[in-house]
């Protein structure tokens, strides 16, 4: 995931969103009950070939419990904003460490481990298995174990799949699909439950800092007891753009005034040293002088 700030709570950390993703994408039925989900460790350690210990961090991991709240499985989500050919190896490593930790504790039978990958790029994911990323002679192929990961291309989901979702992830899926299709209307009146995490999510996976910048405006709407919708986001983004445009215009006007003053001083015969003593920068002096030469 790269630039994601690991200190921030991911949208998917919420049990309603996490269970919604697995039920809507993986199981296609309400198999996971959010009340039986428990947060698991996202960091683990493994021994590399050189006998050095290395750590690995996954995005979200949950333990699934039975009615007595005993662990019966592990579910993980990995987020990708760009294609990574090595994802089968990464996921295989994550799953292995969970199985290995159970073996070290002499758990038997082992609890299943399921990891899915959510692809938020505008390109379909093709290389999903060890066979896809390995140059294998045809005769060797039947003997090479093939580890395949479950990848879901969010921007390419069918509408009927998106409509299965009941959490904020429905809006995430709609957003990325509409973004890929370059639809003008990316925003709706549907309520957002986890507003701050939703905005952080969009900021990271669109590489657009504006979604973080308008979080305060949306927090004010929540304080007033009103629901935040995608339309509120659209309006806040528009206002932020106007505000930045005004700030840029003011800044440009101030800079132009400085250049004009320096040009007047040059015309009066002031030396470069005299002009710089008035707290003008050398770059401003050179720009003013070059503009005079052009005129």
C-alpha beads as a LAMMPS data file, in Angstrom:
LAMMPS data file: protein, C-alpha beads

295 atoms
294 bonds

1 atom types
1 bond types

-500.0 500.0 xlo xhi
-500.0 500.0 ylo yhi
-500.0 500.0 zlo zhi

Masses

1 110.0

Atoms # bond

1 1 1 0.000 0.000 0.000
2 1 1 3.010 2.248 0.263
3 1 1 2.128 5.693 1.505
4 1 1 -0.644 4.637 3.871
5 1 1 0.006 5.942 7.380
6 1 1 0.027 2.838 9.551
7 1 1 -0.948 4.926 12.603
8 1 1 -4.324 5.711 11.125
9 1 1 -7.302 3.429 11.515
10 1 1 -8.237 1.953 8.182
11 1 1 -11.839 2.059 7.027
12 1 1 -11.697 -1.730 6.772
13 1 1 -10.769 -2.032 10.458
14 1 1 -14.425 -1.484 11.288
15 1 1 -16.155 -4.837 11.650
16 1 1 -19.214 -3.764 9.641
17 1 1 -17.022 -2.835 6.668
18 1 1 -14.700 -5.827 7.013
19 1 1 -17.531 -8.371 7.158
20 1 1 -19.334 -6.574 4.322
21 1 1 -16.291 -6.947 2.055
22 1 1 -15.916 -10.676 2.712
23 1 1 -19.633 -11.376 2.483
24 1 1 -20.111 -9.334 -0.688
25 1 1 -16.988 -10.373 -2.583
26 1 1 -15.729 -13.697 -1.275
27 1 1 -18.697 -15.620 0.046
28 1 1 -21.584 -13.927 -1.827
29 1 1 -23.774 -14.480 1.239
30 1 1 -23.903 -13.235 4.841
31 1 1 -21.537 -15.873 6.148
32 1 1 -19.516 -13.569 8.446
33 1 1 -21.247 -11.995 11.434
34 1 1 -19.412 -8.821 12.435
35 1 1 -19.999 -9.404 16.161
36 1 1 -17.698 -12.447 16.014
37 1 1 -14.763 -10.548 14.517
38 1 1 -11.775 -9.609 16.663
39 1 1 -8.773 -7.508 15.580
40 1 1 -5.608 -9.518 15.019
41 1 1 -1.925 -8.481 14.840
42 1 1 -0.902 -6.942 11.517
43 1 1 2.821 -7.418 12.110
44 1 1 4.680 -10.715 12.177
45 1 1 8.260 -11.993 12.027
46 1 1 9.771 -14.621 9.743
47 1 1 13.251 -16.075 9.253
48 1 1 14.821 -15.335 5.854
49 1 1 17.218 -17.612 3.959
50 1 1 20.240 -15.921 5.571
51 1 1 18.834 -16.822 9.021
52 1 1 18.079 -13.142 9.687
53 1 1 14.711 -12.325 11.199
54 1 1 12.552 -9.890 9.258
55 1 1 9.198 -8.363 9.973
56 1 1 6.263 -8.137 7.610
57 1 1 3.156 -6.032 7.986
58 1 1 -0.230 -6.714 6.468
59 1 1 -3.063 -4.223 6.081
60 1 1 -5.927 -5.723 8.085
61 1 1 -6.253 -9.024 9.932
62 1 1 -9.245 -10.281 11.923
63 1 1 -9.810 -13.401 13.971
64 1 1 -13.186 -15.009 13.420
65 1 1 -14.681 -16.466 16.580
66 1 1 -17.410 -19.015 17.293
67 1 1 -20.437 -18.392 19.534
68 1 1 -18.211 -19.051 22.560
69 1 1 -15.694 -16.515 21.219
70 1 1 -13.048 -19.121 20.509
71 1 1 -10.938 -18.530 17.397
72 1 1 -11.998 -20.620 14.409
73 1 1 -10.218 -18.797 11.566
74 1 1 -8.180 -15.797 10.387
75 1 1 -9.272 -13.373 7.675
76 1 1 -6.984 -10.813 6.064
77 1 1 -7.295 -7.970 3.550
78 1 1 -4.483 -6.498 1.474
79 1 1 -5.043 -3.218 -0.387
80 1 1 -3.266 -2.349 -3.630
81 1 1 -3.362 0.924 -5.560
82 1 1 -1.034 -0.470 -8.243
83 1 1 -0.205 -3.900 -9.608
84 1 1 2.442 -5.954 -7.815
85 1 1 3.636 -9.086 -9.576
86 1 1 4.964 -10.492 -6.303
87 1 1 1.614 -10.420 -4.508
88 1 1 1.250 -14.263 -4.591
89 1 1 4.542 -14.546 -2.677
90 1 1 3.588 -11.815 -0.200
91 1 1 0.203 -13.350 0.559
92 1 1 1.715 -16.821 0.762
93 1 1 4.132 -15.415 3.357
94 1 1 1.320 -13.859 5.390
95 1 1 -0.704 -17.066 5.370
96 1 1 2.327 -19.213 6.169
97 1 1 3.206 -17.194 9.271
98 1 1 -0.344 -17.617 10.613
99 1 1 -0.218 -21.372 10.064
100 1 1 3.321 -21.548 11.481
101 1 1 2.297 -19.697 14.650
102 1 1 -0.519 -22.199 15.169
103 1 1 1.885 -25.110 14.696
104 1 1 4.310 -23.559 17.196
105 1 1 1.452 -23.444 19.722
106 1 1 0.579 -27.070 18.823
107 1 1 -2.914 -26.126 17.696
108 1 1 -4.575 -29.101 16.010
109 1 1 -6.469 -29.193 13.820
110 1 1 -5.286 -25.888 12.398
111 1 1 -7.666 -22.972 11.869
112 1 1 -8.058 -21.816 8.250
113 1 1 -6.420 -18.619 7.011
114 1 1 -8.025 -16.633 4.173
115 1 1 -6.468 -13.533 2.605
116 1 1 -8.008 -11.451 -0.157
117 1 1 -6.474 -8.624 -2.196
118 1 1 -8.445 -5.512 -3.146
119 1 1 -7.151 -3.869 -6.317
120 1 1 -8.071 -0.160 -6.507
121 1 1 -6.185 0.582 -9.748
122 1 1 -7.791 1.093 -13.162
123 1 1 -6.149 -2.072 -14.494
124 1 1 -7.397 -5.620 -14.095
125 1 1 -5.087 -7.897 -12.113
126 1 1 -3.813 -10.855 -14.143
127 1 1 -0.796 -12.372 -12.374
128 1 1 -2.513 -13.996 -9.406
129 1 1 -0.533 -17.207 -8.901
130 1 1 2.984 -18.594 -8.548
131 1 1 2.664 -20.166 -12.011
132 1 1 1.836 -16.736 -13.479
133 1 1 5.101 -15.212 -12.236
134 1 1 7.447 -18.174 -12.690
135 1 1 9.226 -19.369 -15.825
136 1 1 8.408 -23.079 -15.610
137 1 1 9.343 -25.632 -18.299
138 1 1 6.104 -27.239 -19.433
139 1 1 7.143 -30.700 -18.230
140 1 1 7.936 -29.313 -14.745
141 1 1 4.615 -27.507 -14.373
142 1 1 2.591 -30.400 -12.847
143 1 1 5.206 -30.701 -10.093
144 1 1 5.377 -27.003 -9.084
145 1 1 2.889 -26.155 -6.348
146 1 1 0.703 -23.253 -7.492
147 1 1 -0.318 -20.767 -4.813
148 1 1 -3.107 -18.520 -6.110
149 1 1 -4.478 -15.409 -4.406
150 1 1 -8.023 -14.089 -4.509
151 1 1 -7.858 -10.629 -6.122
152 1 1 -10.910 -8.408 -6.602
153 1 1 -10.726 -5.532 -9.089
154 1 1 -12.875 -2.947 -7.307
155 1 1 -13.107 -0.501 -10.226
156 1 1 -14.468 -3.303 -12.449
157 1 1 -17.135 -4.754 -10.135
158 1 1 -20.549 -5.373 -11.664
159 1 1 -23.360 -3.172 -10.360
160 1 1 -25.210 -6.147 -8.869
161 1 1 -22.125 -7.012 -6.801
162 1 1 -21.746 -3.415 -5.594
163 1 1 -25.397 -3.407 -4.541
164 1 1 -24.720 -6.339 -2.199
165 1 1 -22.672 -4.117 0.069
166 1 1 -24.428 -2.528 3.033
167 1 1 -21.549 -0.554 4.584
168 1 1 -19.433 2.417 3.485
169 1 1 -17.647 0.038 1.139
170 1 1 -20.571 0.338 -1.283
171 1 1 -19.665 4.021 -1.732
172 1 1 -15.978 3.124 -2.084
173 1 1 -16.781 0.629 -4.853
174 1 1 -19.101 3.080 -6.635
175 1 1 -16.509 5.836 -6.381
176 1 1 -13.683 3.829 -7.969
177 1 1 -15.895 2.356 -10.681
178 1 1 -17.271 5.783 -11.643
179 1 1 -13.762 7.215 -11.511
180 1 1 -12.530 4.568 -13.956
181 1 1 -15.476 5.189 -16.265
182 1 1 -14.874 8.968 -15.997
183 1 1 -18.488 9.557 -15.071
184 1 1 -19.236 13.164 -14.191
185 1 1 -21.480 12.288 -11.249
186 1 1 -19.220 10.630 -8.699
187 1 1 -21.312 11.715 -5.713
188 1 1 -24.663 10.666 -4.249
189 1 1 -26.861 11.426 -1.218
190 1 1 -26.035 8.124 0.492
191 1 1 -24.934 8.478 4.116
192 1 1 -21.320 7.822 5.132
193 1 1 -20.939 6.162 8.556
194 1 1 -17.172 6.310 9.142
195 1 1 -16.486 9.741 7.656
196 1 1 -12.905 10.455 8.777
197 1 1 -11.602 7.011 7.816
198 1 1 -13.544 7.152 4.552
199 1 1 -11.807 10.421 3.639
200 1 1 -8.380 9.061 4.572
201 1 1 -9.112 6.038 2.400
202 1 1 -9.954 8.178 -0.644
203 1 1 -6.931 10.411 -0.042
204 1 1 -4.557 7.433 -0.082
205 1 1 -6.024 5.491 -2.982
206 1 1 -6.633 8.508 -5.238
207 1 1 -3.347 10.166 -4.247
208 1 1 -5.387 13.359 -3.725
209 1 1 -4.602 15.239 -0.506
210 1 1 -7.770 17.352 -0.832
211 1 1 -9.791 14.556 0.759
212 1 1 -7.746 14.973 3.940
213 1 1 -7.935 18.761 3.758
214 1 1 -11.739 18.849 3.897
215 1 1 -12.094 16.461 6.851
216 1 1 -12.618 19.346 9.274
217 1 1 -15.522 20.768 7.261
218 1 1 -17.192 17.361 7.288
219 1 1 -16.548 16.975 11.020
220 1 1 -18.465 20.215 11.576
221 1 1 -21.452 18.757 9.702
222 1 1 -21.366 15.713 12.001
223 1 1 -21.170 17.937 15.090
224 1 1 -24.386 19.616 13.959
225 1 1 -26.058 16.208 14.020
226 1 1 -26.413 16.017 10.250
227 1 1 -25.448 13.055 8.071
228 1 1 -22.436 13.396 5.800
229 1 1 -23.008 12.307 2.199
230 1 1 -20.945 12.181 -0.955
231 1 1 -22.701 15.378 -2.038
232 1 1 -21.244 17.113 1.021
233 1 1 -17.826 15.936 -0.105
234 1 1 -18.380 17.325 -3.598
235 1 1 -19.433 20.693 -2.201
236 1 1 -16.478 20.844 0.208
237 1 1 -14.070 19.981 -2.607
238 1 1 -15.534 22.739 -4.762
239 1 1 -15.247 25.289 -1.972
240 1 1 -11.683 24.196 -1.259
241 1 1 -10.828 24.694 -4.926
242 1 1 -12.334 28.196 -4.931
243 1 1 -10.520 29.038 -1.689
244 1 1 -7.204 27.858 -3.080
245 1 1 -7.823 29.787 -6.277
246 1 1 -8.394 32.978 -4.288
247 1 1 -5.267 32.348 -2.199
248 1 1 -3.234 31.730 -5.340
249 1 1 -4.618 34.900 -6.931
250 1 1 -3.731 36.989 -3.878
251 1 1 -0.252 35.486 -3.751
252 1 1 0.250 36.168 -7.449
253 1 1 -0.922 39.773 -6.996
254 1 1 1.505 40.355 -4.130
255 1 1 4.361 38.912 -6.160
256 1 1 3.462 41.079 -9.159
257 1 1 3.476 44.184 -6.943
258 1 1 6.971 43.283 -5.723
259 1 1 8.247 42.876 -9.287
260 1 1 6.748 46.245 -10.279
261 1 1 8.488 48.008 -7.384
262 1 1 11.841 46.456 -8.269
263 1 1 11.400 47.504 -11.913
264 1 1 10.775 51.105 -10.813
265 1 1 13.947 51.005 -8.715
266 1 1 15.954 49.637 -11.665
267 1 1 14.630 52.410 -13.898
268 1 1 15.745 54.970 -11.326
269 1 1 19.263 53.583 -11.513
270 1 1 19.343 51.666 -8.211
271 1 1 22.040 49.003 -8.095
272 1 1 21.367 45.325 -7.423
273 1 1 22.957 45.657 -3.975
274 1 1 20.694 48.596 -3.067
275 1 1 17.592 46.703 -4.175
276 1 1 18.487 43.545 -2.241
277 1 1 18.897 45.622 0.926
278 1 1 15.136 46.234 0.769
279 1 1 14.570 42.504 1.528
280 1 1 13.854 41.562 -2.068
281 1 1 15.331 38.222 -3.144
282 1 1 17.837 37.773 -5.927
283 1 1 15.283 35.668 -7.818
284 1 1 12.781 38.537 -7.665
285 1 1 15.444 40.986 -8.850
286 1 1 16.435 38.779 -11.796
287 1 1 12.794 38.232 -12.775
288 1 1 12.081 41.972 -12.699
289 1 1 15.190 42.692 -14.757
290 1 1 14.389 39.994 -17.348
291 1 1 10.864 41.386 -17.761
292 1 1 12.283 44.856 -18.397
293 1 1 14.546 43.466 -21.122
294 1 1 11.567 41.787 -22.799
295 1 1 9.455 44.959 -22.736

Bonds

1 1 1 2
2 1 2 3
3 1 3 4
4 1 4 5
5 1 5 6
6 1 6 7
7 1 7 8
8 1 8 9
9 1 9 10
10 1 10 11
11 1 11 12
12 1 12 13
13 1 13 14
14 1 14 15
15 1 15 16
16 1 16 17
17 1 17 18
18 1 18 19
19 1 19 20
20 1 20 21
21 1 21 22
22 1 22 23
23 1 23 24
24 1 24 25
25 1 25 26
26 1 26 27
27 1 27 28
28 1 28 29
29 1 29 30
30 1 30 31
31 1 31 32
32 1 32 33
33 1 33 34
34 1 34 35
35 1 35 36
36 1 36 37
37 1 37 38
38 1 38 39
39 1 39 40
40 1 40 41
41 1 41 42
42 1 42 43
43 1 43 44
44 1 44 45
45 1 45 46
46 1 46 47
47 1 47 48
48 1 48 49
49 1 49 50
50 1 50 51
51 1 51 52
52 1 52 53
53 1 53 54
54 1 54 55
55 1 55 56
56 1 56 57
57 1 57 58
58 1 58 59
59 1 59 60
60 1 60 61
61 1 61 62
62 1 62 63
63 1 63 64
64 1 64 65
65 1 65 66
66 1 66 67
67 1 67 68
68 1 68 69
69 1 69 70
70 1 70 71
71 1 71 72
72 1 72 73
73 1 73 74
74 1 74 75
75 1 75 76
76 1 76 77
77 1 77 78
78 1 78 79
79 1 79 80
80 1 80 81
81 1 81 82
82 1 82 83
83 1 83 84
84 1 84 85
85 1 85 86
86 1 86 87
87 1 87 88
88 1 88 89
89 1 89 90
90 1 90 91
91 1 91 92
92 1 92 93
93 1 93 94
94 1 94 95
95 1 95 96
96 1 96 97
97 1 97 98
98 1 98 99
99 1 99 100
100 1 100 101
101 1 101 102
102 1 102 103
103 1 103 104
104 1 104 105
105 1 105 106
106 1 106 107
107 1 107 108
108 1 108 109
109 1 109 110
110 1 110 111
111 1 111 112
112 1 112 113
113 1 113 114
114 1 114 115
115 1 115 116
116 1 116 117
117 1 117 118
118 1 118 119
119 1 119 120
120 1 120 121
121 1 121 122
122 1 122 123
123 1 123 124
124 1 124 125
125 1 125 126
126 1 126 127
127 1 127 128
128 1 128 129
129 1 129 130
130 1 130 131
131 1 131 132
132 1 132 133
133 1 133 134
134 1 134 135
135 1 135 136
136 1 136 137
137 1 137 138
138 1 138 139
139 1 139 140
140 1 140 141
141 1 141 142
142 1 142 143
143 1 143 144
144 1 144 145
145 1 145 146
146 1 146 147
147 1 147 148
148 1 148 149
149 1 149 150
150 1 150 151
151 1 151 152
152 1 152 153
153 1 153 154
154 1 154 155
155 1 155 156
156 1 156 157
157 1 157 158
158 1 158 159
159 1 159 160
160 1 160 161
161 1 161 162
162 1 162 163
163 1 163 164
164 1 164 165
165 1 165 166
166 1 166 167
167 1 167 168
168 1 168 169
169 1 169 170
170 1 170 171
171 1 171 172
172 1 172 173
173 1 173 174
174 1 174 175
175 1 175 176
176 1 176 177
177 1 177 178
178 1 178 179
179 1 179 180
180 1 180 181
181 1 181 182
182 1 182 183
183 1 183 184
184 1 184 185
185 1 185 186
186 1 186 187
187 1 187 188
188 1 188 189
189 1 189 190
190 1 190 191
191 1 191 192
192 1 192 193
193 1 193 194
194 1 194 195
195 1 195 196
196 1 196 197
197 1 197 198
198 1 198 199
199 1 199 200
200 1 200 201
201 1 201 202
202 1 202 203
203 1 203 204
204 1 204 205
205 1 205 206
206 1 206 207
207 1 207 208
208 1 208 209
209 1 209 210
210 1 210 211
211 1 211 212
212 1 212 213
213 1 213 214
214 1 214 215
215 1 215 216
216 1 216 217
217 1 217 218
218 1 218 219
219 1 219 220
220 1 220 221
221 1 221 222
222 1 222 223
223 1 223 224
224 1 224 225
225 1 225 226
226 1 226 227
227 1 227 228
228 1 228 229
229 1 229 230
230 1 230 231
231 1 231 232
232 1 232 233
233 1 233 234
234 1 234 235
235 1 235 236
236 1 236 237
237 1 237 238
238 1 238 239
239 1 239 240
240 1 240 241
241 1 241 242
242 1 242 243
243 1 243 244
244 1 244 245
245 1 245 246
246 1 246 247
247 1 247 248
248 1 248 249
249 1 249 250
250 1 250 251
251 1 251 252
252 1 252 253
253 1 253 254
254 1 254 255
255 1 255 256
256 1 256 257
257 1 257 258
258 1 258 259
259 1 259 260
260 1 260 261
261 1 261 262
262 1 262 263
263 1 263 264
264 1 264 265
265 1 265 266
266 1 266 267
267 1 267 268
268 1 268 269
269 1 269 270
270 1 270 271
271 1 271 272
272 1 272 273
273 1 273 274
274 1 274 275
275 1 275 276
276 1 276 277
277 1 277 278
278 1 278 279
279 1 279 280
280 1 280 281
281 1 281 282
282 1 282 283
283 1 283 284
284 1 284 285
285 1 285 286
286 1 286 287
287 1 287 288
288 1 288 289
289 1 289 290
290 1 290 291
291 1 291 292
292 1 292 293
293 1 293 294
294 1 294 295
